[in-house]
Amino acid sequence: QVQLVESGGGLVQPGGSLRLSCTTSGFTFRNYRMNWYRQAPGKERELVASIINTGGSTTYADSVKGRFTISRDNAKMLVYLQMNSLKPEDTAMYYCNAALFWGQGTQVTVSS
């Protein structure tokens, strides 16, 4: 059974940092590109960051470039999203994704 479980979300002040983690099981993690998406209330889900199966290449949405970093540990089947210099507009539910597989999401709220 495929499982993706996000953790690490929470409430943070503008300018703060959070590190999201996605614990996975039930599929050959090392063969998959891994993605982080987010969805804010009333908005469409958007791709935030992506990392290829080897970890050798990453891509980011323009809105998070220079602030967010995606990484992965293939031995532990984990993917991370380090988020720095957070802004109120980063407030959203963040989802881990691999192909057709999705986690339940973790809420990130940036507010003073």
C-alpha positions as CSV (number, residue, x, y, z in Angstrom):
1,Q,0.0,0.0,0.0
2,V,1.4,3.3,-1.1
3,Q,1.7,5.9,1.7
4,L,2.9,9.5,1.7
5,V,2.7,11.3,5.0
6,E,3.6,14.9,5.4
7,S,4.8,16.5,8.6
8,G,6.4,19.7,9.9
9,G,3.7,22.3,9.1
10,G,2.5,24.8,11.6
11,L,2.2,28.5,12.4
12,V,5.2,30.7,11.8
13,Q,5.8,34.4,11.8
14,P,6.7,36.2,8.5
15,G,10.5,35.8,7.9
16,G,10.5,32.5,9.8
17,S,11.4,29.0,8.6
18,L,9.9,25.6,8.5
19,R,11.1,22.2,7.3
20,L,8.5,19.9,5.9
21,S,9.1,16.1,5.6
22,C,7.4,13.5,3.6
23,T,7.7,9.9,4.8
24,T,6.9,7.4,2.1
25,S,6.4,3.6,1.8
26,G,4.9,1.1,-0.6
27,F,6.6,2.1,-3.8
28,T,10.1,2.2,-5.3
29,F,10.9,5.7,-4.0
30,R,14.3,5.9,-5.8
31,N,12.6,5.6,-9.2
32,Y,10.3,8.5,-8.8
33,R,10.5,12.3,-9.2
34,M,9.1,13.8,-6.0
35,N,7.1,17.0,-5.9
36,W,5.8,19.4,-3.3
37,Y,2.5,21.2,-4.2
38,R,0.5,23.7,-2.2
39,Q,-3.1,24.9,-2.3
40,A,-4.4,28.0,-0.6
41,P,-8.1,28.5,0.1
42,G,-9.9,29.5,-3.1
43,K,-6.9,28.9,-5.3
44,E,-5.7,26.1,-7.5
45,R,-3.1,23.6,-6.4
46,E,0.3,24.7,-7.6
47,L,3.6,23.0,-8.0
48,V,6.1,24.5,-5.6
49,A,9.2,22.3,-6.0
50,S,10.3,19.2,-7.8
51,I,13.4,16.9,-7.5
52,I,14.3,14.1,-9.9
53,N,14.8,10.5,-8.7
54,T,18.6,10.8,-8.2
55,G,18.3,14.2,-6.5
56,G,20.6,15.7,-9.2
57,S,18.2,18.3,-10.5
58,T,15.6,20.5,-8.9
59,T,13.0,23.0,-10.1
60,Y,11.1,25.7,-8.2
61,A,8.1,27.9,-8.8
62,D,9.2,31.5,-9.4
63,S,7.5,32.6,-6.2
64,V,9.7,30.4,-3.9
65,K,13.1,30.5,-5.8
66,G,15.9,31.4,-3.4
67,R,13.8,30.8,-0.3
68,F,12.7,27.1,-0.6
69,T,15.0,24.0,-1.0
70,I,13.8,20.5,-1.9
71,S,15.9,17.5,-1.1
72,R,15.6,13.8,-0.7
73,D,17.1,10.8,1.0
74,N,16.6,7.7,-1.1
75,A,17.9,5.4,1.5
76,K,15.3,6.6,4.0
77,M,12.6,7.2,1.3
78,L,12.1,10.8,2.5
79,V,11.7,14.1,0.8
80,Y,12.1,17.4,2.5
81,L,11.1,21.0,1.8
82,Q,13.1,23.6,3.7
83,M,11.2,26.9,3.7
84,N,13.0,30.1,4.7
85,S,12.0,33.8,4.7
86,L,8.4,32.7,4.8
87,K,5.7,35.2,3.7
88,P,2.0,35.4,4.4
89,E,1.3,34.4,0.8
90,D,3.0,31.1,1.5
91,T,0.1,30.1,3.7
92,A,-1.4,26.9,2.2
93,M,-1.9,23.2,2.6
94,Y,1.3,21.6,1.4
95,Y,1.2,18.2,-0.3
96,C,3.8,15.6,-1.1
97,N,3.4,13.9,-4.5
98,A,4.9,11.1,-6.6
99,A,3.2,10.5,-9.9
100,L,-0.4,9.6,-9.0
101,F,0.3,9.3,-5.3
102,W,-0.6,12.0,-2.9
103,G,-0.3,12.6,0.8
104,Q,-3.0,14.1,3.0
105,G,-1.2,17.4,3.4
106,T,0.3,19.6,6.2
107,Q,-0.9,23.1,6.9
108,V,1.5,26.0,6.8
109,T,0.3,29.3,8.2
110,V,2.5,32.4,8.0
111,S,1.1,35.2,10.2
112,S,2.1,37.6,12.8
